[in-house]
Amino acid sequence: MSAVKRIRVPNRLAAVVRKPGGKTIADAVAGAEANLEAIRDDCVAAVDAILAAMTELATVLKAMPTAENQAKLYDLADEMIGVAAIANLPAVGTAAFSVCELIDAFTERQAWNWDAVAVHLNGLKLLRAMGDQINEAAREQVLDGLRAVVRRVGSAET
């Protein structure tokens, strides 16, 4: 019978955190928020670029709904989720997440429905274009509609 030998590796980050001095948590958070604010405009531009790439890819997907193109759309939506969070566009991030869920449902069912994708892309475009001008209730209606499409695709009612 062999014995288990545990090797303890010191956690260098924990050691640094325990040392006196340095930044307080509040200072670190303030610094992080300032850094995010500095890149927010770039992230908004990145969201727009990703949305343009998704729209361009969608035209290819309409004609050729291959697994490879679906995976590319998924990757773009996944990228948008993170960038939208930094850009302070939470509704756009939620809609992008819904695109990922939609593609997951298609992959699971080995099916494709162009109309469901078009609805999601139009929802993304609307949420991005309206920004803060759309009220919370209308924003939630759009997101609820996208969730309903995903549920419908997932339950094979398409």
N, C-alpha and C positions, 0 to 999 in steps of 0.2 A: 504494500500500500504506500502511496506517495503522500507526502505532507504538503499542505498549501503554505507557501512562503509569501508573506505580505511584505511588500516594499513600500514604505511611506515616502512619498516625494513631497518635499516642503512646498507649500503654496506661496509662491513669491508675491502674488498680488495681495493676498491676505496679510502678509508681513508688511508690505508697503502701506496698506490701509491702516494698520495698527500703529504705525509710527506717528509720533506727535508732529504737529506742524502741517504745512501744506494747505490745501483749499478745504473750506468747509463744504458741506453738501450743498448748501444754498448758493455758494459761489460757483461750484461746479455746474449746478443746474442753470444758473444765470449765464455762465459762459457757453454752455451747450445751446441754450436758447438764442444767444447772440450769434453763434456760429450758424445755426439753422436759419435765422433771419437773413444772414448774409448770402445764403444760397437759395433762398425761397424763390426769387425771380427766375433763377436758372432752372429750378425744379418745375415751375409753372410752364416754362418754355419746353422742358423735357416732356411734360404731360401732353402738351399740344403736339409735339413731334411724334410721340408714341401713338396718339390718337390718329394722326395722319397716316402713320405706318399701318395701323390696324385697319383703317378705311381702305387703304391701297391693297392690303392683303385680302380684305373681304371681297374685293372684286375678283380676285383670283379664286378665292374659295367658292364663290357663287358658281363659277364655271367648272372648277376642279376641286371638289371637297375631299382632298386626300388627307390621310392621317398626318403626313408631314406638315401640310399647311395648317391643319387644325392645331398641331403642336406649336407651330410658330405663333399662331394667334393666342394660344394659351400663355406662351412665354411673354408676349407683349403685354397682355392683361396683367400677368403676375408682376411684371416690372412696374406697370402703372400703379399698382396697389401701393408699393413702397414710396414711389416718387410723389404720388398724390398726397400721401400722409405728410411728407415734408413740406409740400407746397400748400398745406392747409386747405386741401380740397377733399374732405372726408366723404362727401357723397359720390364724387368721382371714383374714389378708391373703393367704396362699397359696390358701385356699379361694375367696376373692373373685376372685383371678387366674384360677382354674379356671372360674369363672362366665363371665369374659370370654372365655376360650378356647372354652368351650362355645358361646357366642353367636356367636363368629367362625366356628366350624364350621357352625352352623346357617345363618349368612349365606352362607357359601361354597357350601353344598349347597342353599340355598334351601328348607330344610326346617325343621320344628319338632317337638319331642318334649317334651311337657309332663312326662312322667315323669323325664326327665333333668334338667330344671330343678328339679323337686320334690326330687330326690335332693340336688342341690347346695344348695338352700335348707335342707333338713334337716341336711345336713352342716355348713353355716355355723352354724345354730342350736345344734347339738350342741357344736361347738368353742367357741362363745362361752359357752354355758351352763356347760360343764365347766371352762373356763379352765385353771388350773394343776392341777386335780384329776385330769385325764386324763393317764395316763402317756405317755411318748414313743412307745412301741410302738403303743398304741391310737390316738394322734394320727396317726401315720404310716399306720396302716391306713385311717383315714377319708380322709386326703389321697390315698393310693394308689387308693382306691375312686373318688374324684372324678376322678382322672387317667384311670382306666380307662374311665369313662363318656365323658369327652372323646375318648379314643382311639377308642372304639367309634362315637361319633357322627361323628367325622372320617373313619372308614373306611367309613361308610354301612352299618354292620351293625345299625342300629336297626330 
